[in-house]
Amino acid sequence: DHRIIDGREAVLSLVAIKEALEYPASALLEL
């Protein structure tokens, strides 16, 4: 079911955004 994959990716994206907000310097270094 593609909805499961979309949901998982959405969660991973939210986690990545949350980490980027908490650690902007390290997030920029990863780009």
N, CA, C and O atoms as a CHARMM CRD file, in Angstrom:
* protein
*
  124
    1    1 ASP  N      0.85200  -1.19500   0.00000 PROA 1      0.00000
    2    1 ASP  CA     0.00000   0.00000   0.00000 PROA 1      0.00000
    3    1 ASP  C      0.88600   1.24300   0.00000 PROA 1      0.00000
    4    1 ASP  O      1.70300   1.42900   0.90200 PROA 1      0.00000
    5    2 HSD  N      0.72500   2.08000  -0.99900 PROA 2      0.00000
    6    2 HSD  CA     1.59400   3.25300  -1.10800 PROA 2      0.00000
    7    2 HSD  C      1.34800   4.24400   0.02000 PROA 2      0.00000
    8    2 HSD  O      2.21500   5.06400   0.32400 PROA 2      0.00000
    9    3 ARG  N      0.17400   4.17800   0.64200 PROA 3      0.00000
   10    3 ARG  CA    -0.11400   5.12300   1.72800 PROA 3      0.00000
   11    3 ARG  C      0.80400   4.88200   2.91600 PROA 3      0.00000
   12    3 ARG  O      1.18300   5.82300   3.61400 PROA 3      0.00000
   13    4 ILE  N      1.16100   3.62300   3.14600 PROA 4      0.00000
   14    4 ILE  CA     2.06700   3.31400   4.25300 PROA 4      0.00000
   15    4 ILE  C      3.43100   3.94100   3.98900 PROA 4      0.00000
   16    4 ILE  O      4.03900   4.52400   4.88700 PROA 4      0.00000
   17    5 ILE  N      3.90600   3.81800   2.75500 PROA 5      0.00000
   18    5 ILE  CA     5.20500   4.39800   2.40800 PROA 5      0.00000
   19    5 ILE  C      5.14200   5.91700   2.53700 PROA 5      0.00000
   20    5 ILE  O      6.05400   6.52900   3.09300 PROA 5      0.00000
   21    6 ASP  N      4.07100   6.53000   2.02700 PROA 6      0.00000
   22    6 ASP  CA     3.94700   7.98600   2.11200 PROA 6      0.00000
   23    6 ASP  C      3.92600   8.43300   3.56900 PROA 6      0.00000
   24    6 ASP  O      4.55100   9.43300   3.92200 PROA 6      0.00000
   25    7 GLY  N      3.21600   7.70200   4.40900 PROA 7      0.00000
   26    7 GLY  CA     3.13500   8.06900   5.81800 PROA 7      0.00000
   27    7 GLY  C      4.48900   7.95600   6.49100 PROA 7      0.00000
   28    7 GLY  O      4.86900   8.80700   7.29400 PROA 7      0.00000
   29    8 ARG  N      5.22300   6.88500   6.15300 PROA 8      0.00000
   30    8 ARG  CA     6.54500   6.69000   6.74600 PROA 8      0.00000
   31    8 ARG  C      7.47400   7.80700   6.30300 PROA 8      0.00000
   32    8 ARG  O      8.23200   8.34300   7.11200 PROA 8      0.00000
   33    9 GLU  N      7.42100   8.16000   5.03500 PROA 9      0.00000
   34    9 GLU  CA     8.29400   9.22700   4.53700 PROA 9      0.00000
   35    9 GLU  C      7.90700  10.56100   5.16800 PROA 9      0.00000
   36    9 GLU  O      8.77300  11.39000   5.45000 PROA 9      0.00000
   37   10 ALA  N      6.61400  10.76900   5.38800 PROA 10     0.00000
   38   10 ALA  CA     6.16800  12.01400   6.00800 PROA 10     0.00000
   39   10 ALA  C      6.71300  12.10900   7.42700 PROA 10     0.00000
   40   10 ALA  O      7.15000  13.17500   7.86100 PROA 10     0.00000
   41   11 VAL  N      6.68500  10.98700   8.14900 PROA 11     0.00000
   42   11 VAL  CA     7.20900  10.98400   9.51700 PROA 11     0.00000
   43   11 VAL  C      8.70800  11.25600   9.50400 PROA 11     0.00000
   44   11 VAL  O      9.21100  12.03700  10.31200 PROA 11     0.00000
   45   12 LEU  N      9.41900  10.61200   8.58400 PROA 12     0.00000
   46   12 LEU  CA    10.86700  10.81900   8.50800 PROA 12     0.00000
   47   12 LEU  C     11.17200  12.26700   8.16300 PROA 12     0.00000
   48   12 LEU  O     12.13400  12.84000   8.67400 PROA 12     0.00000
   49   13 SER  N     10.36000  12.85800   7.30000 PROA 13     0.00000
   50   13 SER  CA    10.57500  14.25700   6.91900 PROA 13     0.00000
   51   13 SER  C     10.33900  15.16500   8.11900 PROA 13     0.00000
   52   13 SER  O     11.09400  16.11100   8.34200 PROA 13     0.00000
   53   14 LEU  N      9.29300  14.88100   8.89200 PROA 14     0.00000
   54   14 LEU  CA     9.00800  15.69900  10.06800 PROA 14     0.00000
   55   14 LEU  C     10.14500  15.59200  11.07300 PROA 14     0.00000
   56   14 LEU  O     10.52900  16.58600  11.68900 PROA 14     0.00000
   57   15 VAL  N     10.68100  14.39400  11.23900 PROA 15     0.00000
   58   15 VAL  CA    11.80000  14.20800  12.16600 PROA 15     0.00000
   59   15 VAL  C     13.01100  14.99000  11.67400 PROA 15     0.00000
   60   15 VAL  O     13.70500  15.62900  12.46500 PROA 15     0.00000
   61   16 ALA  N     13.26500  14.94000  10.36900 PROA 16     0.00000
   62   16 ALA  CA    14.41100  15.65300   9.80600 PROA 16     0.00000
   63   16 ALA  C     14.24900  17.15200   9.99500 PROA 16     0.00000
   64   16 ALA  O     15.20700  17.84900  10.32800 PROA 16     0.00000
   65   17 ILE  N     13.02800  17.64900   9.78100 PROA 17     0.00000
   66   17 ILE  CA    12.77500  19.08500   9.96000 PROA 17     0.00000
   67   17 ILE  C     12.95700  19.46200  11.42600 PROA 17     0.00000
   68   17 ILE  O     13.54800  20.49500  11.74100 PROA 17     0.00000
   69   18 LYS  N     12.44100  18.61200  12.32400 PROA 18     0.00000
   70   18 LYS  CA    12.56800  18.88500  13.75500 PROA 18     0.00000
   71   18 LYS  C     14.03500  18.95000  14.15600 PROA 18     0.00000
   72   18 LYS  O     14.44100  19.83700  14.90700 PROA 18     0.00000
   73   19 GLU  N     14.83400  18.00200  13.64800 PROA 19     0.00000
   74   19 GLU  CA    16.25800  17.99900  13.97800 PROA 19     0.00000
   75   19 GLU  C     16.95000  19.21100  13.38200 PROA 19     0.00000
   76   19 GLU  O     17.85000  19.78100  13.99900 PROA 19     0.00000
   77   20 ALA  N     16.53400  19.61300  12.17600 PROA 20     0.00000
   78   20 ALA  CA    17.14800  20.77300  11.52900 PROA 20     0.00000
   79   20 ALA  C     16.86600  22.03300  12.34100 PROA 20     0.00000
   80   20 ALA  O     17.71500  22.91800  12.43900 PROA 20     0.00000
   81   21 LEU  N     15.67000  22.11100  12.92100 PROA 21     0.00000
   82   21 LEU  CA    15.32800  23.28000  13.73000 PROA 21     0.00000
   83   21 LEU  C     16.10300  23.27400  15.04600 PROA 21     0.00000
   84   21 LEU  O     16.48600  24.32700  15.55600 PROA 21     0.00000
   85   22 GLU  N     16.33100  22.07500  15.58800 PROA 22     0.00000
   86   22 GLU  CA    17.03400  21.98100  16.86400 PROA 22     0.00000
   87   22 GLU  C     18.53900  22.12700  16.69200 PROA 22     0.00000
   88   22 GLU  O     19.22300  22.68100  17.55200 PROA 22     0.00000
   89   23 TYR  N     19.05000  21.62100  15.56000 PROA 23     0.00000
   90   23 TYR  CA    20.49000  21.67100  15.32400 PROA 23     0.00000
   91   23 TYR  C     20.76600  22.24000  13.92700 PROA 23     0.00000
   92   23 TYR  O     21.22400  21.51500  13.04400 PROA 23     0.00000
   93   24 PRO  N     20.49100  23.53600  13.72400 PROA 24     0.00000
   94   24 PRO  CA    20.63600  24.13400  12.38700 PROA 24     0.00000
   95   24 PRO  C     22.05500  24.03900  11.84200 PROA 24     0.00000
   96   24 PRO  O     22.23400  23.82700  10.64300 PROA 24     0.00000
   97   25 ALA  N     23.05200  24.18800  12.68100 PROA 25     0.00000
   98   25 ALA  CA    24.43500  24.16600  12.20300 PROA 25     0.00000
   99   25 ALA  C     24.78000  22.79400  11.63200 PROA 25     0.00000
  100   25 ALA  O     25.32000  22.70200  10.52900 PROA 25     0.00000
  101   26 SER  N     24.47800  21.73600  12.36400 PROA 26     0.00000
  102   26 SER  CA    24.81100  20.39600  11.89100 PROA 26     0.00000
  103   26 SER  C     23.97500  20.03500  10.66800 PROA 26     0.00000
  104   26 SER  O     24.44800  19.32300   9.78300 PROA 26     0.00000
  105   27 ALA  N     22.73500  20.52100  10.61000 PROA 27     0.00000
  106   27 ALA  CA    21.88000  20.23300   9.45900 PROA 27     0.00000
  107   27 ALA  C     22.46900  20.86900   8.20700 PROA 27     0.00000
  108   27 ALA  O     22.44700  20.26800   7.13400 PROA 27     0.00000
  109   28 LEU  N     22.99100  22.07500   8.34000 PROA 28     0.00000
  110   28 LEU  CA    23.57500  22.75000   7.18000 PROA 28     0.00000
  111   28 LEU  C     24.82900  22.02500   6.71600 PROA 28     0.00000
  112   28 LEU  O     25.10200  21.95800   5.51700 PROA 28     0.00000
  113   29 LEU  N     25.59200  21.48300   7.65600 PROA 29     0.00000
  114   29 LEU  CA    26.81800  20.77900   7.29000 PROA 29     0.00000
  115   29 LEU  C     26.50800  19.50000   6.52200 PROA 29     0.00000
  116   29 LEU  O     27.33500  19.02800   5.74200 PROA 29     0.00000
  117   30 GLU  N     25.31900  18.93700   6.74000 PROA 30     0.00000
  118   30 GLU  CA    24.97400  17.68500   6.06900 PROA 30     0.00000
  119   30 GLU  C     24.54000  17.91400   4.63500 PROA 30     0.00000
  120   30 GLU  O     24.56000  16.97400   3.84000 PROA 30     0.00000
  121   31 LEU  N     24.15200  19.11700   4.27600 PROA 31     0.00000
  122   31 LEU  CA    23.65900  19.38800   2.91700 PROA 31     0.00000
  123   31 LEU  C     24.78600  19.27500   1.90700 PROA 31     0.00000
  124   31 LEU  O     24.56500  19.46900   0.71100 PROA 31     0.00000
